[in-house]
Amino acid sequence: MKRLLNVLIAGALVAGSAGFASVQEGVKSTTKAVGEGTKNAAKSTAKTTKKTTKKAIHKGAKGTEKGAATVEEKTAPK
């Protein structure tokens, strides 16, 4: 009887540890998916920021160029 009880306890421990391993795999895959989502969001934000900054700088440069041309026209000797 004592041996049967030991076998049952050992079996329960093995079954419990197998279930724990599958829970760990589930958590691992969920964490990996969340990490990939965060990485993709960061990339998208960086690309948008770069594009917006580039557009703003180019627009400012065009305005400066236009202003410089106007000043040149006004200050040119007649």
C-alpha positions in Angstrom: 0.0 0.0 0.0 2.8 2.4 0.9 4.5 1.6 -2.5 1.3 2.3 -4.4 0.9 5.6 -2.6 4.5 6.6 -3.6 3.8 5.7 -7.2 0.6 7.7 -7.2 2.4 10.8 -5.7 5.2 10.5 -8.2 2.8 10.2 -11.1 0.9 13.3 -9.9 4.2 15.3 -9.7 5.2 14.3 -13.2 1.8 15.2 -14.6 1.8 18.5 -12.8 5.3 19.4 -14.0 4.2 18.6 -17.6 1.3 20.9 -17.3 3.5 23.7 -15.8 5.9 23.3 -18.8 3.0 23.9 -21.3 1.9 27.0 -19.3 5.5 28.3 -19.6 5.4 27.7 -23.4 2.2 29.6 -23.6 3.6 32.5 -21.7 6.7 32.5 -23.7 4.9 32.6 -27.0 2.6 35.4 -25.8 5.5 37.4 -24.5 7.3 37.0 -27.9 4.2 38.1 -29.8 3.8 41.2 -27.5 7.5 42.0 -28.1 7.2 41.7 -31.8 4.1 44.0 -31.8 6.0 46.6 -29.8 9.0 46.4 -32.2 6.8 46.9 -35.2 5.0 49.9 -33.6 8.3 51.5 -32.8 9.5 51.0 -36.4 6.3 52.5 -37.7 6.6 55.5 -35.4 10.2 56.1 -36.3 9.5 55.9 -40.1 6.6 58.4 -39.7 8.7 60.8 -37.6 11.5 60.7 -40.2 9.1 61.3 -43.0 7.3 64.2 -41.2 10.6 65.8 -40.2 12.0 65.6 -43.7 8.8 67.2 -45.1 9.0 70.0 -42.6 12.6 70.7 -43.2 12.2 70.8 -47.0 9.1 73.1 -46.6 11.1 75.5 -44.4 14.0 75.4 -46.9 11.7 76.3 -49.7 10.3 79.2 -47.7 13.8 80.4 -46.9 14.8 80.2 -50.6 11.7 82.1 -51.6 12.4 84.8 -49.0 16.0 85.1 -50.1 14.9 85.6 -53.7 12.4 88.3 -52.6 15.2 90.1 -50.6 17.5 89.8 -53.6 15.0 91.4 -55.9 14.3 94.2 -53.5 18.0 95.0 -52.9 19.2 94.6 -56.5 20.6 97.8 -58.0 18.3 99.4 -60.6 
